[in-house]
Amino acid sequence: MQHASSGLGENVRAHRRTAGLSQEQLAHDAGLSVSVVRKIEQGGQARVETLHAVARALGTTTADLFASDAPGPVVGDESNRQMLAELRRALMPPVGISETMASPGEAESLPELHRRIDDGHALYHADRYDSVARMLPGLLRAAEAAAVNAPEGEEQQRAQIARAQALLLAGKYLTQLRQYDMAYQALAEGIRWARETGQTLSAATGVIGMCWLLLRQDRFEESERLAVATAAQIEPRFSSASPGELAAWGELSLRIASAAVRNNRPDEAVEARRMAATAASALDQEHVDYRSHWTTFGPITAELKAVEDLAVAGDARGVLRRADEGVLGPRALRKCGKPSSNNWDRHRLDVAKAHVTLGSTQDAMEELGRIKRTSGHWLKHQPMARYVMSDLLKSRKRTLTRDMREMAAHLEVHA
């Protein structure tokens, strides 16, 4: 994500002067060039990873550097609006004074609804985003019809639970596609339905997704506070907790750590990583059950996210040192099971970024190529992939290879 704001520049300048630093000193402490610091203070654009480095050097939180300002114009979103029109109608129907103008769906049996929700998760994790997009409008309408038409009592409650799970699936998909306002609507409604039916674990799953959404929007403090509060509410008794309860609590701990490290709160991040590692150790292997928690969780996932902290901190050598060793080595992967494809691919993007930082462009290209072969559509939606490719092209002194040209075209990065 990038920020362009005169308010941002003013904030950085004010914090720098309060710290008694020149632009040259700030650039040195942050590991940046003087031209980057000067550009930020003059109102230019900066990657959020650059702002993490500036915040660390200034001894403040990343969020303190952000500023409220008029956003730039939205350009080029017309095709997404058209592609998502049907899903938007199903998720966000017009609301009038006396009625909600929703298109009614046909109720389905609860087993059929649950089967379709499970199929949706499988398609999502198989990188079949087009198929998920086609199925979601009908699924949401069918889940709503089932909840509205079910007779009062246990059957109605089960139908409402299915509706909550359909909404959470929609929220997961839309967050991944960076359709944040629609994702918020889906997650908020899913959490509300789960909460009203007494499904605390399902509601917590929605909160995990909400924290991810807030993190994606650089709302680090809110993401951390929400995850902390929810983790305290569902903290399991380890001697009797189910795998789903341990996984949900562990995932919330990961969200706490991810928000804290990005907001330059390293002590809080370390403690949260310890909590996540405790939950992962209790599971002993990767656990998958999308009805009870957000994604795959276990020792591998906890370690992937710990390595991600090193990437956020700019420790490229640390990333490469731990990327394929110990818990992330082949033997451990065979023993503990594979993490979700999204988490694994995000980790390999961190590895590619580390290679570029250290000047190993061929190694970076090999990582990007492997991700493209297995998760090409996912890769297109990752700003980090475009940043890595952009930096690779800038550092390339010789003529681009065919693989580089094809990857640049795939990511829509201009050489």
C-alpha positions, 0 to 999 in steps of 0.5 A: 500500500502507498501513501501520498499526503502532505500531512504525512510529510508534515508528521515525519518532519515534526517527529524528526525535528522533535528527535533532533535529527537531520534528514541525513541522520534519519535516513542513516538510522532508518536504512534509507537514502536521503532522497527517500526521506526528502521525498516523504517530507515533500509530500511524495509517496512511500511504501508502508514498509518504508514508513515502518523503518522511519517510525523505528528510527524515530522511536514512534509508532507507524500509525503516528506518522499517518495523517488525515487528508483528501484521498487521491482519485480512484482510477481504473476500478471500473472493471472490478465494479462490473465484475462484482456487481452481482455479489454487491447486490447479494451482499449490500441490497438497497435499504429504504425507509420501510423495506430492504430491496433484496432479491429473494433467493431459494432456500436450500437444505442445511446439508446442501448449504454446508456442502457449498460453503465447504466447496467455496473454501476449497475453491478459494484455497485452490486459487480458483477466485473466478469460481468463488466469485460466481458461486457467492451471490447465489450462496449468500441469497440461499443462506439468507432465504434458509435463515428467514424461512426456517421454523423457529427453534433449533432449525432456525438457529442452524440456518442462521449459523450457516448464514454466518459461515457464508458471510465469513467466506465472502469476507475472506474472499473480498479481503483477499481481493482488497475490496475492503468496504464490501469485506467489512460488510460481510465480516461484520454481518457474519460476526453479528449472526454468529454472536446472536446464535451463541456461536462464540468460536464462529464469531471469533473466526470472523474477528480474526478476519476483521483483524486481517482486514484492519491490518490490510488498511494500515489500522494497526492499533485497532487491529491489535486492540480487537485481537487482544480483547477477543483473545482474552474472551476465548482464551482456552484451558489447554488441558481440555480445549478442542483443536479449533479453540486452540487454533482460533486463539493462536490465530488471534495471537498471530494477528496481535503480533502482526499488528504490533510489529508493523506499528513498531511495538516489538515487545508486544509482538514478541509476547504475542508470538510466544502465545501463538507458539504455545498454541501451535505446540499444543496442536503439534501439527497444522490444523484445518477446519474452516468452520471453527477457525479462519485458516490453517494453524499450527507450528509451521504457520506460527513460524512463517509469521515469525519469519514475516516479522524479520521481513517487516523489520528489514532483516533480509539475512534473518529471513533467508537464514530461517526460511528453509531450516528447522520448523520450515525444513522439509522434515518438519513440513512432512511431520507437521503438515502443510500450511495454507497456500496463502500463508506459504506463498506469502512467506515465499514472497518474503524470501523473494524480497530478501533475495532482491535486497541482497542482490540475488535477482535470479534467486528472487525470480525463481521464487516468483516463478514457483509461486506463479506456477502454483498460485498465479491468480493469487500473485496478481493480487499481491502488492508485495509481488509488484514491489519485489518485481519493481525493485528487481527490474530497477537493480537489473543492469543487463537486458531482461530475460524472457522470464523477467519480461513475462513476470513483469507482464503478469504483475503489470509492472512496467520495466 
